[in-house]
């Protein structure tokens, strides 16, 4: 099958890749669309990721598609079903799974390599899609499910004031989720001033350029920000998130950092503010909710998706990152043009 294959650091090519056989409990999915995730960029750059990388491997895990084959023990799916798949498999037997925390599974593995014509997933990781949800929008299921876990950790209460640091695809999803959850105000803090118009159009209370230290300090001094969602994973963004957090605030560090990075934390400031600092890791138990949210129309998916590329265009985008800086980029594998 044709796939966008990573052979090593900064070495990605469209190539023929062996199809995985279908086991008795597996579902083969013909991929329509696959999103490019920040973790794909980490893999391309040779950085550590959620699961160990074994080269060569197709990139991608944010998929939508159609079932083409099922194993003999599969009962919930049949060829022709429109589906998505949670890429994070957990064993259900280790101490973390039994404690209800499958994201920490001792035997976890990734089961979706989505920039390929076909993926094979265990049935328990596959989810039906309603007919009302387009396959293009459904490719956002995995990132939305991760955002929902971050939202659960943030614990926003209706009427509170929130801030989102970083306004890429994840930041834009988070802002919409915060507004839908009842935030009285949502401030967007972002390094690229060109994103101001879009953030305000999508409902931001105000836009603050994070490069403008005076504006960031003014926000910190004049607004009681109760909840902060950091969506970048860089120390500069984390510093801003902790600075603008108000007294008693909860800060969720959602962005994925490099392994060697250290948290830029003033322990005195955290002490005097009584900050609650959390981190968010993948998407336990949130995929079905993500599908419901996407189906409801709560999120402006048309505005979130900035570019749809062919498989042949994907390697260049991974190298140049021309479109992914603006928002979500999808790779069209077998979807409608």
ZAGULO-549074 format. One line per field, with one value per residue (C-alpha): x, y, z; residue number from 1; chain; residue in three letters. Coordinates in nm, 3 decimals, padded with zeros to 5 digits. Example, Ala and Ser with C-alpha at 12.3 -4.5 7.8 and 13.67 -1.06 7.14 Angstrom:
! residues 2
px c(01.230:01.367)
py c(-00.450:-00.106)
pz c(00.780:00.714)
i c(1:2)
ch c(A:A)
aa c(ALA:SER)
//
This chain:
! residues 337
px c(00.000:00.105:00.206:00.396:00.684:00.938:01.272:01.469:01.529:01.416:01.381:01.019:00.903:00.589:00.660:00.511:00.464:00.347:-00.014:-00.072:-00.272:-00.615:-00.636:-00.952:-01.038:-00.917:-01.079:-00.916:-00.998:-00.954:-00.826:-01.003:-00.819:-00.535:-00.439:-00.082:-00.016:00.257:00.381:00.441:00.672:00.848:00.901:01.028:01.273:01.397:01.259:01.112:00.739:00.449:00.551:00.893:00.956:01.061:01.174:01.044:00.694:00.405:00.333:-00.004:-00.275:-00.569:-00.788:-01.130:-01.229:-01.441:-01.426:-01.322:-01.254:-01.317:-01.175:-01.380:-01.440:-01.551:-01.919:-01.963:-01.847:-01.893:-01.752:-01.889:-01.916:-01.783:-01.540:-01.253:-01.003:-00.837:-00.465:-00.379:-00.427:-00.413:-00.406:-00.685:-00.494:-00.199:-00.221:-00.282:-00.559:-00.723:-00.700:-00.896:-00.593:-00.529:-00.312:-00.042:-00.077:00.246:00.186:00.050:00.115:00.006:-00.231:-00.297:-00.035:-00.270:-00.087:-00.140:-00.410:-00.514:-00.480:-00.561:-00.692:-00.827:-01.206:-01.212:-01.033:-01.276:-01.576:-01.879:-01.934:-02.282:-02.383:-02.418:-02.046:-01.819:-01.510:-01.301:-01.432:-01.415:-01.037:-01.035:-01.169:-00.835:-00.711:-01.052:-01.049:-00.709:-00.839:-01.135:-00.900:-00.717:-01.050:-01.146:-00.819:-00.867:-01.199:-01.353:-01.662:-01.927:-01.861:-01.486:-01.225:-00.985:-00.683:-00.538:-00.166:-00.094:-00.347:-00.259:-00.509:-00.515:-00.545:-00.835:-01.014:-00.952:-01.086:-01.410:-01.446:-01.390:-01.657:-01.900:-01.828:-01.942:-01.629:-01.729:-01.419:-01.141:-00.817:-00.588:-00.214:-00.018:00.323:00.199:00.009:-00.137:-00.370:-00.547:-00.831:-00.913:-00.904:-01.142:-01.368:-01.391:-01.497:-01.189:-01.252:-00.916:-00.591:-00.253:00.071:00.301:00.603:00.470:00.587:00.403:00.071:00.126:00.211:-00.098:-00.317:-00.152:-00.200:-00.556:-00.746:-00.810:-00.751:-00.892:-00.794:-00.501:-00.454:-00.100:-00.100:00.254:00.501:00.781:00.931:00.846:00.476:00.485:00.642:00.361:00.096:00.228:00.265:-00.094:-00.248:-00.439:-00.453:-00.580:-00.573:-00.537:-00.283:-00.278:00.042:-00.104:00.166:00.425:00.774:01.112:01.246:01.533:01.319:01.271:00.968:01.036:00.875:00.910:00.836:00.776:00.517:00.348:00.348:00.201:-00.068:-00.149:-00.133:-00.251:-00.032:-00.133:-00.017:-00.232:-00.134:-00.328:-00.699:-00.831:-01.206:-01.283:-01.315:-01.692:-01.744:-01.525:-01.741:-02.054:-01.906:-01.798:-02.141:-02.317:-02.158:-02.017:-01.677:-01.615:-01.428:-01.417:-01.219:-00.997:-00.888:-00.650:-00.524:-00.590:-00.285:-00.226:00.000:00.266:00.258:00.290:00.671:00.730:00.487:00.663:00.989:00.870:00.566:00.410:00.047:00.064:00.171:-00.170:-00.391:-00.490:-00.358:-00.512:-00.366:-00.624:-00.559:-00.882:-01.127:-01.325:-01.110)
py c(00.000:00.361:00.547:00.851:00.667:00.794:00.617:00.817:01.170:01.417:01.133:01.096:00.965:00.845:00.476:00.130:-00.019:-00.367:-00.399:-00.539:-00.865:-00.860:-01.062:-01.219:-00.911:-00.648:-00.403:-00.290:00.072:00.242:00.585:00.891:01.168:01.188:01.498:01.614:01.635:01.816:01.474:01.392:01.693:01.568:01.230:01.396:01.598:01.282:01.375:01.143:01.079:00.908:00.561:00.431:00.473:00.172:00.271:00.257:00.359:00.549:00.881:01.004:00.884:01.127:00.937:00.892:00.628:00.329:-00.033:-00.274:-00.595:-00.737:-01.030:-01.337:-01.233:-00.876:-00.816:-00.437:-00.342:-00.446:-00.339:-00.002:00.144:00.498:00.507:00.664:00.497:00.588:00.538:00.461:00.096:-00.018:-00.374:-00.347:-00.572:-00.382:-00.186:00.145:00.008:-00.153:00.180:00.342:00.525:00.356:00.643:00.513:00.151:-00.044:-00.225:00.069:00.090:00.296:00.109:00.366:00.468:00.688:00.840:00.515:00.373:00.125:00.085:-00.218:-00.148:-00.363:-00.349:-00.186:00.119:00.173:00.408:00.453:00.794:00.941:01.001:01.372:01.407:01.445:01.228:01.543:01.684:01.340:01.341:01.594:01.336:01.245:01.601:01.701:01.397:01.502:01.856:01.720:01.543:01.873:02.047:01.787:01.857:02.233:02.211:02.532:02.654:02.861:03.231:03.200:03.380:03.171:03.221:03.014:03.046:02.956:02.978:02.697:02.421:02.301:02.651:02.726:02.407:02.485:02.839:02.714:02.445:02.702:02.932:02.641:02.532:02.869:03.082:03.444:03.559:03.386:03.569:03.445:03.498:03.420:03.508:03.566:03.899:03.794:03.557:03.841:03.883:03.512:03.474:03.765:03.640:03.300:03.459:03.558:03.835:03.990:03.901:03.967:03.924:03.727:03.909:04.233:04.198:04.511:04.377:04.042:04.214:04.436:04.126:03.971:04.289:04.376:04.051:03.767:03.472:03.163:02.894:02.888:02.635:02.634:02.487:02.534:02.324:02.582:02.738:03.089:02.995:02.820:03.130:03.343:03.095:03.102:03.481:03.556:03.298:03.471:03.387:03.035:02.963:02.626:02.601:02.302:02.251:02.081:02.147:01.872:01.984:01.847:01.584:01.804:02.112:02.225:02.406:02.783:02.822:03.088:02.880:03.197:03.324:02.983:02.985:03.332:03.267:02.915:02.791:02.446:02.321:02.013:01.835:01.654:01.327:01.181:01.103:00.846:00.779:01.087:00.965:00.909:01.255:01.409:01.250:01.389:01.738:01.732:01.603:01.876:02.156:02.313:02.355:02.554:02.276:02.463:02.739:02.495:02.306:02.535:02.306:01.963:01.811:01.506:01.229:01.342:01.694:01.576:01.531:01.888:02.021:01.822:01.984:02.341:02.367:02.632:02.559:02.380:02.704:02.849:02.564:02.207:02.040:01.719:01.468:01.339:00.967:00.852:01.126:01.355:01.634)
pz c(00.000:-00.047:00.270:00.397:00.561:00.813:00.766:01.021:01.144:00.874:00.622:00.509:00.171:-00.004:-00.055:-00.073:00.274:00.376:00.487:00.832:00.841:01.002:01.323:01.456:01.662:01.416:01.176:00.850:00.766:00.431:00.533:00.395:00.580:00.830:01.025:01.074:01.448:01.636:01.741:01.373:01.362:01.676:01.509:01.192:01.401:01.574:01.915:02.177:02.151:02.326:02.209:02.094:01.720:01.514:01.164:00.900:01.003:00.842:01.011:01.134:01.371:01.337:01.092:00.945:00.694:00.597:00.713:00.437:00.633:00.980:01.173:01.252:01.614:01.534:01.608:01.610:01.261:00.901:00.564:00.459:00.810:00.845:01.138:01.323:01.556:01.884:01.817:02.181:02.276:02.639:02.773:03.031:03.270:03.418:03.743:03.563:03.342:03.643:03.824:03.540:03.396:03.059:02.934:03.173:03.056:03.103:02.774:02.572:02.201:01.904:01.674:01.400:01.143:00.950:00.652:00.465:00.244:00.514:00.890:01.102:01.452:01.736:01.739:02.082:01.941:01.651:01.673:01.448:01.290:01.240:00.880:00.954:01.026:00.724:00.703:00.674:01.002:01.163:01.116:01.403:01.649:01.805:01.865:02.002:02.232:02.366:02.418:02.614:02.854:02.902:02.962:03.222:03.404:03.378:03.562:03.429:03.610:03.435:03.467:03.521:03.313:03.105:02.882:02.600:02.533:02.170:01.889:01.654:01.580:01.942:02.084:01.850:01.958:02.325:02.292:02.139:02.407:02.683:02.541:02.503:02.861:02.995:03.035:03.086:02.897:02.705:02.634:02.358:02.407:02.090:01.946:01.590:01.570:01.235:01.421:01.603:01.353:01.344:01.722:01.771:01.491:01.661:01.988:02.186:02.440:02.355:02.179:02.340:02.146:02.375:02.231:02.379:02.740:02.850:02.720:02.887:03.216:03.184:03.146:03.451:03.655:03.558:03.493:03.737:03.506:03.676:03.423:03.180:02.898:02.757:02.405:02.275:02.472:02.471:02.783:02.663:02.640:02.977:03.133:02.995:03.114:03.470:03.465:03.359:03.594:03.870:04.238:04.299:03.925:03.758:03.477:03.241:03.043:02.736:02.476:02.426:02.530:02.433:02.671:02.792:02.865:03.224:03.359:03.388:03.728:03.995:04.302:04.504:04.256:04.247:04.629:04.667:04.406:04.530:04.171:04.071:03.786:03.586:03.273:03.016:02.850:02.551:02.556:02.803:02.772:02.559:02.197:02.202:02.352:02.082:01.811:01.981:01.996:01.632:01.530:01.726:01.523:01.839:01.672:01.356:01.176:00.846:01.009:01.199:00.885:00.699:00.423:00.274:00.107:-00.108:00.020:-00.225:-00.075:00.286:00.301:00.186:00.447:00.721:00.616:00.550:00.784:00.567:00.653:00.988:01.157:01.069:01.192:01.123:00.808:00.674:00.432:00.185:00.146:-00.019:00.070:-00.157:-00.310)
i c(1:2:3:4:5:6:7:8:9:10:11:12:13:14:15:16:17:18:19:20:21:22:23:24:25:26:27:28:29:30:31:32:33:34:35:36:37:38:39:40:41:42:43:44:45:46:47:48:49:50:51:52:53:54:55:56:57:58:59:60:61:62:63:64:65:66:67:68:69:70:71:72:73:74:75:76:77:78:79:80:81:82:83:84:85:86:87:88:89:90:91:92:93:94:95:96:97:98:99:100:101:102:103:104:105:106:107:108:109:110:111:112:113:114:115:116:117:118:119:120:121:122:123:124:125:126:127:128:129:130:131:132:133:134:135:136:137:138:139:140:141:142:143:144:145:146:147:148:149:150:151:152:153:154:155:156:157:158:159:160:161:162:163:164:165:166:167:168:169:170:171:172:173:174:175:176:177:178:179:180:181:182:183:184:185:186:187:188:189:190:191:192:193:194:195:196:197:198:199:200:201:202:203:204:205:206:207:208:209:210:211:212:213:214:215:216:217:218:219:220:221:222:223:224:225:226:227:228:229:230:231:232:233:234:235:236:237:238:239:240:241:242:243:244:245:246:247:248:249:250:251:252:253:254:255:256:257:258:259:260:261:262:263:264:265:266:267:268:269:270:271:272:273:274:275:276:277:278:279:280:281:282:283:284:285:286:287:288:289:290:291:292:293:294:295:296:297:298:299:300:301:302:303:304:305:306:307:308:309:310:311:312:313:314:315:316:317:318:319:320:321:322:323:324:325:326:327:328:329:330:331:332:333:334:335:336:337)
ch c(A:A:A:A:A:A:A:A:A:A:A:A:A:A:A:A:A:A:A:A:A:A:A:A:A:A:A:A:A:A:A:A:A:A:A:A:A:A:A:A:A:A:A:A:A:A:A:A:A:A:A:A:A:A:A:A:A:A:A:A:A:A:A:A:A:A:A:A:A:A:A:A:A:A:A:A:A:A:A:A:A:A:A:A:A:A:A:A:A:A:A:A:A:A:A:A:A:A:A:A:A:A:A:A:A:A:A:A:A:A:A:A:A:A:A:A:A:A:A:A:A:A:A:A:A:A:A:A:A:A:A:A:A:A:A:A:A:A:A:A:A:A:A:A:A:A:A:A:A:A:A:A:A:A:A:A:A:A:A:A:A:A:A:A:A:A:A:A:A:A:A:A:A:A:A:A:A:A:A:A:A:A:A:A:A:A:A:A:A:A:A:A:A:A:A:A:A:A:A:A:A:A:A:A:A:A:A:A:A:A:A:A:A:A:A:A:A:A:A:A:A:A:A:A:A:A:A:A:A:A:A:A:A:A:A:A:A:A:A:A:A:A:A:A:A:A:A:A:A:A:A:A:A:A:A:A:A:A:A:A:A:A:A:A:A:A:A:A:A:A:A:A:A:A:A:A:A:A:A:A:A:A:A:A:A:A:A:A:A:A:A:A:A:A:A:A:A:A:A:A:A:A:A:A:A:A:A:A:A:A:A:A:A:A:A:A:A:A:A:A:A:A:A:A:A:A:A:A:A:A:A:A:A:A:A:A:A)
aa c(UNK:UNK:UNK:UNK:UNK:UNK:UNK:UNK:UNK:UNK:UNK:UNK:UNK:UNK:UNK:UNK:UNK:UNK:UNK:UNK:UNK:UNK:UNK:UNK:UNK:UNK:UNK:UNK:UNK:UNK:UNK:UNK:UNK:UNK:UNK:UNK:UNK:UNK:UNK:UNK:UNK:UNK:UNK:UNK:UNK:UNK:UNK:UNK:UNK:UNK:UNK:UNK:UNK:UNK:UNK:UNK:UNK:UNK:UNK:UNK:UNK:UNK:UNK:UNK:UNK:UNK:UNK:UNK:UNK:UNK:UNK:UNK:UNK:UNK:UNK:UNK:UNK:UNK:UNK:UNK:UNK:UNK:UNK:UNK:UNK:UNK:UNK:UNK:UNK:UNK:UNK:UNK:UNK:UNK:UNK:UNK:UNK:UNK:UNK:UNK:UNK:UNK:UNK:UNK:UNK:UNK:UNK:UNK:UNK:UNK:UNK:UNK:UNK:UNK:UNK:UNK:UNK:UNK:UNK:UNK:UNK:UNK:UNK:UNK:UNK:UNK:UNK:UNK:UNK:UNK:UNK:UNK:UNK:UNK:UNK:UNK:UNK:UNK:UNK:UNK:UNK:UNK:UNK:UNK:UNK:UNK:UNK:UNK:UNK:UNK:UNK:UNK:UNK:UNK:UNK:UNK:UNK:UNK:UNK:UNK:UNK:UNK:UNK:UNK:UNK:UNK:UNK:UNK:UNK:UNK:UNK:UNK:UNK:UNK:UNK:UNK:UNK:UNK:UNK:UNK:UNK:UNK:UNK:UNK:UNK:UNK:UNK:UNK:UNK:UNK:UNK:UNK:UNK:UNK:UNK:UNK:UNK:UNK:UNK:UNK:UNK:UNK:UNK:UNK:UNK:UNK:UNK:UNK:UNK:UNK:UNK:UNK:UNK:UNK:UNK:UNK:UNK:UNK:UNK:UNK:UNK:UNK:UNK:UNK:UNK:UNK:UNK:UNK:UNK:UNK:UNK:UNK:UNK:UNK:UNK:UNK:UNK:UNK:UNK:UNK:UNK:UNK:UNK:UNK:UNK:UNK:UNK:UNK:UNK:UNK:UNK:UNK:UNK:UNK:UNK:UNK:UNK:UNK:UNK:UNK:UNK:UNK:UNK:UNK:UNK:UNK:UNK:UNK:UNK:UNK:UNK:UNK:UNK:UNK:UNK:UNK:UNK:UNK:UNK:UNK:UNK:UNK:UNK:UNK:UNK:UNK:UNK:UNK:UNK:UNK:UNK:UNK:UNK:UNK:UNK:UNK:UNK:UNK:UNK:UNK:UNK:UNK:UNK:UNK:UNK:UNK:UNK:UNK:UNK:UNK:UNK:UNK:UNK:UNK:UNK:UNK:UNK:UNK:UNK:UNK:UNK:UNK:UNK:UNK:UNK:UNK:UNK:UNK:UNK:UNK:UNK:UNK:UNK:UNK:UNK:UNK:UNK)
//
